[in-house]
């Protein structure tokens, strides 16, 4: 059984995440979701958003980029600490607004929304030629994943896509049990090194997707801990 993360592994949708976050946080209209709207995001904020992307594990984490004084964040624990310092009310409000904004944008601006997801042909090719037994385990919502893959000619059942996960541990545990019942191995590919290490800890074969969002520290850690590294 082969399980993939989505953002950063199958597709790079960081510009979509950036613009949806910007619109949701500032309460802007969905007509801002356009090339002009993307260009209107201040370059310093964009750069910091991209820098922090490697620490993001679910859509609520995008709020950290708006929290201020984020330059001191240089590892996952500092990122999680910053996120925890934001009030629960603000975190929940942002997540709800983010989901509502993405849904409205996807319905109203589908063509441009799809364009902001650059898929990786090699990975899409693996999924297309697999013959099944592929799962998607992601922080991105399932409908978005299904729509983006359908645009690439890949039709996945809703039951094979696990989306909007704050933690992947429970789903990976269930998939690992399912794979073992079939006398199969669960292979999980993610660009977030912490997720990969968690999968390995559970007993899956975790592989780190080095083409996703990461830092040199991630490379050093992956090599130090002998985590399998995949490249494109």
C-alpha positions in Angstrom: 0.0 0.0 0.0 1.4 3.4 -1.0 0.3 6.5 0.8 1.2 10.1 -0.3 1.0 13.4 1.4 -0.4 15.9 -1.1 0.9 19.5 -0.9 4.6 19.5 -1.5 4.6 15.9 -2.7 2.0 15.5 -5.5 1.6 19.2 -6.1 3.0 22.5 -5.0 0.1 24.7 -4.0 1.9 27.2 -1.9 0.7 30.2 -3.9 -2.9 29.1 -3.4 -2.3 28.6 0.3 -0.7 32.0 0.5 -3.5 33.9 -1.3 -6.3 32.0 0.5 -4.7 32.7 3.8 -4.3 36.4 2.9 -7.9 36.8 1.8 -9.3 34.8 4.8 -7.2 36.7 7.4 -8.0 40.1 6.1 -11.6 39.4 5.3 -11.2 40.3 1.6 -13.6 39.4 -1.2 -13.0 36.3 -3.3 -12.5 38.6 -6.3 -9.0 39.2 -4.8 -8.2 35.6 -5.8 -6.5 36.6 -9.1 -3.0 37.2 -10.5 -3.3 40.8 -9.5 -4.4 39.8 -6.0 -1.4 37.4 -5.7 0.9 40.2 -6.8 -0.6 42.6 -4.2 0.6 40.4 -1.3 3.6 42.3 0.2 6.9 40.6 -0.8 8.3 40.5 2.8 5.2 38.7 3.9 5.3 36.3 1.0 9.0 35.5 1.7 8.3 34.8 5.4 5.2 32.7 4.5 7.3 30.6 2.1 10.0 30.2 4.7 7.6 29.0 7.4 5.8 26.6 5.0 8.2 23.7 5.8 6.8 23.7 9.4 3.1 23.6 8.4 1.2 20.4 9.1 -2.4 21.6 8.7 -4.3 24.6 7.4 -4.5 26.3 10.8 -0.7 26.6 10.9 -0.9 29.2 8.1 -2.0 31.7 10.8 1.5 31.8 12.3 2.7 33.9 9.4 0.4 36.7 10.6 1.5 36.5 14.2 4.5 38.8 14.1 8.1 38.3 15.2 8.3 35.1 13.3 11.9 35.6 12.3 13.0 33.8 15.5 11.3 30.6 14.4 13.9 28.2 13.0 12.7 24.8 14.0 9.4 22.8 14.4 9.2 23.2 18.1 9.6 27.0 18.0 6.9 27.0 15.3 4.5 24.9 17.4 5.2 27.1 20.4 4.3 30.2 18.4 1.1 28.6 17.2 0.2 27.6 20.7 0.7 31.2 21.9 -2.2 32.3 19.7 -5.6 32.2 21.4 -7.7 29.1 20.8 -10.6 31.4 19.7 -8.4 33.1 17.0 -7.0 29.8 15.8 -10.5 28.3 15.4 -11.8 31.4 13.7 -9.0 31.4 11.2 -9.4 27.8 10.4 -13.1 28.2 9.8 -12.6 31.3 7.7 -9.8 29.6 5.7 -12.0 26.6 4.8 -15.0 28.8 3.9 -12.8 31.0 1.8 -11.1 28.1 -0.1 -14.5 26.5 -0.7 -16.0 29.7 -2.1 -12.9 30.4 -4.3 -12.7 26.8 -5.6 -16.4 27.1 -6.7 -16.1 30.6 -8.2 -12.6 30.7 -9.6 -11.9 27.0 -10.5 -9.7 27.6 -13.5 -7.2 30.0 -11.7 -7.5 27.9 -8.5 -6.4 24.8 -10.4 -3.6 26.7 -12.1 -2.1 27.6 -8.7 -1.4 23.9 -8.1 1.7 22.8 -9.9 1.7 19.1 -10.0 4.9 17.0 -10.2 4.6 14.9 -13.4 6.8 12.0 -12.0 4.6 11.6 -9.0 1.3 11.9 -10.9 2.7 9.3 -13.3 3.3 6.9 -10.5 -0.2 7.3 -9.2 -1.7 7.0 -12.7 0.1 3.8 -13.4 -0.3 2.2 -10.0 -3.4 0.2 -10.7 -4.9 1.2 -7.3 -4.1 0.7 -3.7 -3.0 4.4 -3.4 -4.1 6.5 -0.5 -3.7 10.3 0.1 -3.1 11.4 3.7 -3.0 15.2 3.9 -3.7 18.4 5.7 -5.5 19.7 2.6 -9.2 19.0 2.3 -10.3 15.9 0.4 -12.5 17.7 -2.2 -9.6 19.9 -3.3 -7.3 16.9 -3.6 -9.9 15.0 -5.6 -10.6 18.0 -7.9 -6.9 18.6 -8.6 -6.2 15.0 -9.4 -9.3 14.7 -11.6 -7.9 17.7 -13.5 -4.8 15.5 -14.1 -7.0 12.6 -15.3 -6.8 10.7 -12.1 -10.0 9.7 -10.4 -9.7 8.7 -6.8 -12.5 7.4 -4.6 -13.4 9.6 -1.6 -12.7 6.7 0.7 -9.0 6.7 -0.4 -8.4 10.4 0.4 -8.0 11.4 4.0 -8.0 15.2 4.2 -7.9 18.1 6.6 -5.9 16.1 9.1 -4.4 18.0 12.1 -2.4 14.9 12.9 -1.8 11.9 10.5 -1.0 9.4 13.3 -4.5 7.9 13.6 -5.0 7.5 9.8 -1.6 6.0 9.4 -2.2 3.5 12.2 -5.4 2.4 10.5 -3.8 2.1 7.1 -0.9 0.2 8.6 -3.3 -2.3 10.2 -5.2 -2.6 6.9 -1.9 -3.3 5.0 -0.8 -5.9 7.5 -4.1 -7.7 7.2 -3.3 -8.0 3.4 0.3 -9.0 4.2 1.4 -5.8 2.6 3.8 -3.1 3.5 2.6 0.5 4.1 4.9 3.0 2.3 4.3 6.6 3.3 5.8 9.6 1.4 5.7 13.1 2.9 7.8 16.3 2.6 7.4 17.0 6.3 10.2 15.1 8.0 8.3 15.0 11.3 5.4 13.2 9.7 7.8 10.7 8.0 9.6 10.0 11.3 6.2 9.4 13.0 5.2 6.9 10.3 8.5 5.0 10.7 7.9 5.0 14.5 4.5 3.4 13.9 6.0 0.7 11.8 5.5 1.9 8.2 8.2 2.4 5.7 8.5 6.2 5.7 10.2 8.1 2.8 11.0 11.8 2.9 10.2 13.6 -0.3 13.1 16.0 -0.7 11.5 18.0 -3.5 9.0 19.5 -1.0 9.4 22.4 1.4 12.3 21.9 3.7 15.5 23.3 5.1 19.1 22.2 5.2 18.6 21.2 8.8 16.0 18.7 7.5 18.5 17.2 5.1 21.1 16.9 7.9 18.6 15.2 10.3 17.3 12.8 7.6 20.8 11.7 6.9 21.7 11.5 10.6 18.7 9.3 11.4 19.0 7.2 8.2 15.6 8.3 6.9 15.1 7.1 3.3 15.3 10.2 1.0 13.5 10.3 -2.4 14.4 12.8 -5.1 12.8 13.7 -8.5 
